[in-house]
Amino acid sequence: MASLPDGPGDGTRSGTLRFEVLGPLRVLRAGTELDLGYPQARTLLGVLVVWPGRTVRTGTIVDVLWPGRPPVSARNAVRRHVGTLRRLLEPGLPPRSPGRRLLGRTGGYLLEAAADEADLLRFRAFSRRGMRAAATARPEQAVRHFVSALRLWRGPVVADLPGPVRAHPHFAAVDREVLRTARMAADAALLCGRADQVLPSLRRAVALNPLDEPLLARLILSLAACGLQADALAAYEDARRGLAAQLGAAPGAELAAAHARVLRQQIRPARHRLPTVPPSPARPFVRPAQLPPDLPVFIGRGRELAALDRLLGGAPVGSPPGSRSDGASARATPDALGDADASTGARPASAVLISGPAGVGKTALAVHWAHRVTDRFPDGRLHLELGGSALDQAALEPAEALRRLLAALGAPARDLHAGVTALAARYRGALAGRRLLVLLDDAACLGQIRPLLPEVPGCLTVVTSRGGSTGPGAVTAGTGAAGETGAEEATGATGPTGPTTPAVAVAPATATVSDPAGPAGHLGLPPPLERAAAGLRTLRLGLPSAEDARELLARRIGAARLAAEPEAVTEILRRCGRLPSALALVAARAATRRDFPLAALAADLAEDTGP
């Protein structure tokens, strides 16, 4: 086995893969973060990375990826995601080759990682050394090893995955492992007068687990040992109030005993009142690369793409220099995101809201455009699912959304436990001086996204949300077919699809999908949104044209089949309402049954939808 590096910055070799789960999930190759693709592929990799070198049963993977009721095709989807991850981890791997990283085993899969490639393996190795030292009455050495382990800890395990996923016992067990190490570190430090060395990690652990009484007791004792008597008593009072408010309970025996020892000044003082452990080496600047993969086929939407291009102050992407799609000269450069319009005095666009009904292709348009303009945002691309249309869980709270965005930008966990206002200020500070693109998918209401719109020059936030509301924060229901991921809800979508759920919308609209307010394809700024965020523009997305809808089918199932049954194609387009997601479902079915007439498919749709 490879030797264990002495700290989080050691062991980096050119081309080496690094797997990080003690915080946001990251995979780095030679210091560059890899784009892990669709959320389910990220989650699958997270499942395997938290137990590297051990087989994880396929049933466990399915339970994590689809909490509640998995689809019938779940195991096939797992196999597809495994193939995608294999090609990501081992570029150039021949098709269907298992490679040497992500291996199939009887009943499950296994990730191979060396001791210096996975932060969790290094954490466990340091923790084991600390336990051996503590068991042999060497508390000072134990503290050194425990602190080395805790320096690798950047926050909750796989902090950027959705809450319901992280709550699965597979991940919760690792969180408990970290807390156990923090408690053992405190015990050893209090024995040898080194409480100052573990105090920063204890503060972070308590911030994440404010009702863990054994942890709280050790924090109080460590504060007192560092000469912070007033802080220790204040921490006890905070804990007492929290337990009463959250659990309706008084402090237990261990916490009450720690409080009594502080009052009686029975704590052995630390040898040093200031931390003596060298600070963790500065992490290299990691540019986030979180965009979902672009669709292999994207049809139409030229007017909408050109409107989005003009947000950057220049010609549509791919146009000759100095040209603009509206015929005017391009007076601005990509830096126009930070400049006001001199002719009108209008605030420059810092965010755009793409709204429209379920299945019309909002996410696909956003993802496709984001990939077109990645060179305009050299400092990285962030992506976050806000869960506005999720049926089985609440939409992401603004504070939690800010925590995930900040964690992806490298903010330490100890800085992520303030309220929304402080987190929003910290987010603005983290973006200042950078050029980043942020994609917020499936917003619930304006109140959810308002704190996430920092209006920082050089950065752009793209938000998607279902249309049909009558004002900021209004709630409206809608139904339709959508994809396994939001990026497949699109014109030209080629991925697998599944059901969606009623949504909450934010963009004011008074017309139907076929007659969108605005009109569709033009950037606007409705007065209620103008009052809420001066830099926010809206793009109302309508149905694709009949020609684009027909082209989508042709690209998926072949132009010859469409030409052979033109009447059936017309009926399919009518029954699907030209919704890209519905057409993608039909095309997927037709593509798997080459001998199945399109007329029979149209007849099936007629039975399902009625006259």
N, C-alpha and C positions, 0 to 999 in steps of 0.2 A: 504494500500500500504506500502511496505517496506520503512524504513527510508532511507534517502539519505546519502551515505557515504560522508566524507569530502574531499576526494582526490582520485586520480587514483589508489592508492595502497590499498584502504580500501575495506571492504566488501567481501573479499575472504573467502570462506568456503570450507572445504573439500568436493569434489564432485560437487561443484557448477559449472554450465556452465557460461562462460563469452563470450559475443559476442562483437567483436570489428570491427567497420567499419570506424572509423575516422583515416584512414590510410589503410594499407593492411588489407584485410579481414581475421579475425582470430576467431576461436572458441577454447576456452581452457576449459579443465575439470581438476580441481584441479591443475592449473598451467601448464598443459601439452597441447600443441597445437594438435588439432585433424586434421587428414588427411581428407580433404573435398572432395577428389575424383576428378572425371572428371571436366574439366573447366566449362561445362554447369551446373553441380550440384553446383559448387562454386558460379556461377553467380546467379542461382536461390535463393540460400540462401542469397546472398548479396541483392537481390531485396526485400526479406522479412525482413531482419534485419534493413534496413534503415527506415522502417515503422513498428516497432514492435507493436503488439497489434491492428493493423489495417488490414483489408482485402485488399489484392492486387488482382485485377482482373486478371483472366487467360489471357485475351487479352494483358494486360500490360506485363505480364511475357513472353509471346510469342514474343512480340515486342522487348523486351530487349535481349532475348536469340538468336533470329534470326533476326538481323537488315536487313531490305529490304524485302526479300521474304521467309517467313517461309515454311517448308515442310508441306505436307498434314498431316503427322503424328505428328505434333508439340504438340498438346494437349496430345496425348498418351505419348509422350516423357516426357512432364512435369509431368504427373502422375507417371511415372517410377522414375524420379529424386526425386519427393516428397517422394516416398516409401523408396528410398535409404537414404535420409536425415533423415527421421524418425528413421530408424534403427541406424543411426550414433549418433543422439542426445539422443536416448533412447535405449541403448543396452539391448537386451533381450525382446524387444517389440514383442508380438505375430504377426504372419503374418496377413496382412490386418487390423491390429489395428491402429486407428488414433493416439493413444497416447495422450499426453497432451501438446506437444510442437508445432507441425506443424499441424494445424487444417484446415480441409476443410470447406469452407463457400460457400454460394450460389454465384456462379460465380467466385470464387477465393480461395485464401489460406491466412492463418494468422499465424504468429509466436508469441507464448506467451513467454514473457520475463519479469521478475520482474525489478523494477527500478534499482536495484544494479547489474543486470546481463548484461546490454547493455550500452556500453559507450555513445551511442547516446542519450539514455533516461536520463542519468546522465548529459550529456552536456546540454540538453534542460531544465532540471530542474534548473541547476545553471544559465542558461541564463535567464529564467523567473524570478528568484529571483533578478538578476541584473536589469532587466527592471523595476520590481516593485520598487526597491530602487531608480533607476534613476528618475522614475515618481513622487516619493515623496520627491525629493530634498535631497537625501542621497547619493551623488556621491561616497564617500569613501567606503560605503558598496557595492554600485553597482560595483565598481572596483574589490573588493574582490571576488564577485560572478562571474563576467565575467572572471577574471583571472583563477579561479578554473575551469570554463568551458573550457577555451582555453588550459589549461594544459592537457586535455584529447585528444587534437587534435594532431595527429601524422603525418598528411599529407593529400593529396587529398583523398576523400571518396573512399573506395574500390580501393586503388591505384594499387593493383596487378592485377586487371581485365583489359582486353584489352581496348584500347582507344575508339573504336566505341561503346562498351558497356557502358563505363563510361560517354560518351557524351549524353546518353539518359536522357531526362528531369527528370526521376525518381531519378537519382543520382545527376544531376546538381543542382536540387533544394536544396539538402542538402549542397552542396558546397557553394551555395549562402547564406544559413543559417549561416554557419560558418563565412563567410566574414561579414555578417551583425552584428554578435556578436563582431567581431574584431573592426568594426567601432564604435559600441556603447561603447565598452570598452575604446577606445581612447578618445571619447568625454567626458566620465565621468572622465577619468584620467586627461585630460587637465583642467577640471573644478576645481579639488581639488589638483592639483600639484603632481599627482602620475604617471606621464607619464613614469617614469622609470620602473614601474611594467608591463606595457603593451608593451613596446618597443620590446622585443624579439618576441612576437606573431605577432606584426605588420610587423617586418622584414620578417618573414616566409610567412605571407599572401601576401606581396608585391612580394616576390620572385616567388610565384605561380601565381600571377595575376599582372604582371608588367604594364598593361595598364588600371588598375582600378583607375581612377583619384580621386574619393573620398577617396579611401584607401591611395593613394600616398600623397594626401594633409595632411591626418592625420599623416602619417609617418614623413613628413617634419616638421610638427608642434611639434611632440613628440621628434624628434631628437633635435630640437632647445630648447625645454623645459628641456632636459637633459644636456644642455650645449654643445651640439655637433653641433655648428653653421656651421662649415665647412662641416660636414657630411650632414647636412640638405641641404645646397646649392648644394653639389655634387649630392645628391639624386634628386633634382629638375632638374639638368642638364641631368642626366641619363634619367629621365622621359621625358623630352622635346625631347631628341634625339630619344628615343624609340617610342614616339607618331609620330614623323615626319617620321621615317623609316618604321614603321608598318602600320600606318593609313594615313600618309600624312597630319596630322593635328597638329595645335598648341595647347598648354595647354588650357583647358577650364577655365571658370571664377573661379571655386572653387580652382583649383590647382594654378592658377596665384595669387589669393588672399593670399593663404598660403605662397607662395614665397615672396610676398610683405611684409607680416607681419614679416617674418624672417629677411628680409633686414632692416626693421625698428626696429627690436628688440622689438616687441610688445608681445612676448610670456611670459606667466607666468612661471617662472622657477620651475622645480620639486623640492620637498623638499630634495630628495636624488639623487645624481648623479650616484650612482651605484644601480643595481637592488636590491630591498629589499625583493622580494617574495622568500621564500625558494625554492630551486631547486626541481623539481619533483623527487620523490623517484626513485631510480634506478629500472628499470624494471627487473624482474627475467629473467635469461637466458632462452630464449625460443628456443628450437631446432626446426628448420623448418622441417615440414613433408609434403612436397608438391607433392610427387610422385603420379601420377595417380594410381588407383588400378591395381594390377597385373591381368592378364587374368586368368580366371578359367581353361582354357584349353590352353596349349602351346605345340606344336608338333615340334620335331626335333631341328635343329640348334645346335647340340652337339658340332661340330667343332668350330663354332663361339663363343659359350659360353665358351668353354675351352680357346680360344684365349683371350677373354676378362678377364677371370680369371687370366691368366698369367700376365696381366698388373699389378696386385696387388703383383706380385713377388713370388707367391707360386703355389701350386697345384690347379687344378680346384676345385670349390666348391663341397664338398661332397666326395672328394678323400681321401684315407687314408693319415695320416700325413707322410710327407717326400716324397710323390710321386708326379710325374708330368705326364701329359698326353703324353709327348713326350719321356718318359722313363728316362729322366735325373733326377738327384736328385734335390730337391727343396732347393736351397741354400739361398733363400730370405724369408723374412717374410712380413706381410702386410705393414710394414714400408718401403718396397722397393719403394713405390711411392716417397720417398724423397731421394733415393740413386741412384747414377750413377752406371752403369754396370762397374765393375772393370776390366773385361776382355777386353772390347771394348772401354771404355771411353765414351760410348753413354750417352746422356742426358736421365734421367728417364722419363717415360711417365707421363705427367700431363693432357693429354686430348686424347680422341679418337673420330674420325669422322666416323660414320657409314653411308655409302653412298649406294645408289641404286635407282632403278626406283620407280615410284609411285606404291603402293600396294604390294610391295615385303615383307614388314614386318619390316622396320627399327625401327619404334617407339616401336612396341611390343617387339622386341628383347631387345632394350635399357631398357624399363620399367621392363621386366621380369628379366633381369640380375641385374638391380639395386635393385630389391626386394631380390634377392638371396644374395646380399653382403651388406645389410644394417648394419649388425653387424660390418663391417669394417669401417663404417663411423658414429661413435657414436654422433657426433656433429650436425647431421641433413642432410636432403636431400632437395635440391632446384629443382624446375622445372619451366621452362619458355618457352612459345610458341613464336617463333620468326617470324612466319607468312610468311616464304619465298615463300610458294606456294599459298597464299591467292589471289583470283581473285579480290575481292571487296575492298581491302585495301592494302596500302603499307606495306612492311616488317618493322618490328620493328627497329627503329634506335638504333645504339649501345648505345648512351647516355641514351635513355629511358630504354633500357634493363638493363643497369647498375643501373639506379635509382630503378627499380623494384627489382632487386636482393638485393641491399643494404637495401631497405625498408623491405624486408622479413627477413633480418638479424638484424633488429632493429635500423638501422641508423635513426637519427632524420631528419625530412623533411628539416630543415634549411641547412643541409649538402649536399643536393642532387641537387643543382642548378649550379654546376660548369660544365666545359666542359668535353669532353670525357677523355682527358688525366688525369685530376684531379680525375674524378670519377673512372677510372680504378685503379689509385694508391690507392684510398680509399677502393676499393673493395679488392685489394691485402692485404691491412692492416686488413680489416675485416675478411679475411680468415686465416691470419697468426696465427699459433698456434692451428688451429682447424683441424679436419678431417671431411670434408664435401664432399658429392657427388652432383654434379650439372648436371642436364639434360637439355640441350638446344635443343628443338625440332624444326625441319623444318627450318634450316638455309637457308638464301638466297645466300650468297656468303662469300668468305673468309674475305673480308673487314668488313662484319657485325660481324663476330665472333672473329676476331683477338683481339679486346680490351677486350673480355669476357674470354680470356684464361690467367689466372693470373700466372700459373706455380708456385703454392705455394706447398711446400712439405707437403704431407699428404692429399692433396685434389685432386680430379679427376673430370674433366669435360667431359661429354659424349654429343656429338653433332650428330644430325641426319640431313641428307640432301639428296635430290634426286641426283642420279649420272648422269654422262654423260657430264660433262664439260671438257674442254681441258686445264684448268689452273685456277689459283686462280681468283675468282671473275667472271669467265666466266658464261654467261647466256645460258641456253638451255631449250627448252620446252619439256614437257612430259605430258602424260595424263594417267588416270587410275582411278580405283575405290578405294575409301578410306573410312575411318570410320567417324562416328559422332564425334569421337575424334581420335587423332592420334594413340592412343594406340590400336585401333582396326584395324590397317592396317597390319595384322600380320598373320604369320603361327599360326594356332590355335585360331584365333580371334573368339570371340563368341558374340560380341556386335552388335548393329545395324550399318548399313553402309549407306553411301551417296556419292555424287559426289565429286571429287576433281578437281583441276585446274592446269594449267601449272605451272611448278616450276622453281626455279633458283637453280642450283646445284653448288657444290664446289669441289667435289673430281674428279681428273682427271681420265678419263676412255676412252678407245679406242675401247672397244668391246661391244657386245650386252649383254642383261641380261643373256641369256643362256650360254654365254662364257665371263664371266666378266674378266676384267683386274686384274691380281694380283697373283694368281687366287682368286676366291671368297672364303671367310672364313679364309683368312690369313691376319694378320696385316702387313701393309706396311707403307712406308714413302716416297711418291713421292717427287722428288727434289724441285718442286715449293713450296710445303707445308713445306719442311724441312727448306727452307730459311725463311719462314714466322713465324714458331713457332717450336722451336727445340724440345719441349716436346710433339708434336702432332703426333699421330699414326692414320692410316686410316684402316678401315675394309670395304671392298667392299662386299656387300650383294647380292648374286645371288638368283635364284629361288630355292625353296625347291625341294627335290628329288620327283620323282613320287610316291614313297612309302609314304613319309611324306604328300604329297598332298592328297593321297587316305585316309590316316589315319585321316586327318582333316575332310574330309567328313564323315568318319565312326563315329568319336566321336560326330559329330553334328547331324547326321540323323540316326545312327544305322548301325552296320556292316551287319545286316541281309538284309536290303534294298540294300546295295551295292552288297552283294553276289547274290541276286536275279536278278540283272540286270547289270552284269559286262560290257556288251558292251556299255550300256548307260553311265555308270560311266567313261569308257575310253573316250567317246566322250565329256562328260562334262569337264574332265580334259584337253582335247585338246582345247576345245573352250575357256576355262578360262585361257589357257596358264600357268597353275599351279600357277597363282598369288593368294596368300592367300586371299587378300581382295575380289577378284571376286568369289573365292570359298566360302567365308563366306556369300556373298550375295545369291548365289545359295542355299547353305545349309539352310539359314534362310527361304527361300521360300519353300524348300522341307519340312522343319520341321513343317511349319504351315499347310501343306496339306498332311497329311499322306496317303490319298487315291490317290494322284497325282503321276502317274508313272514317274520314272526318265527318261524314254525314251521320254515322252512328254516334260519334262523339257529340255532335250538335243535338241529336235526338235525346241523349242522356241529359244534356244541359236543359233541354226543354222540359223534361220530366221533373228535374230538380227545381227549376225556377218558375214553372207554370207559364201561362200565356203572356 
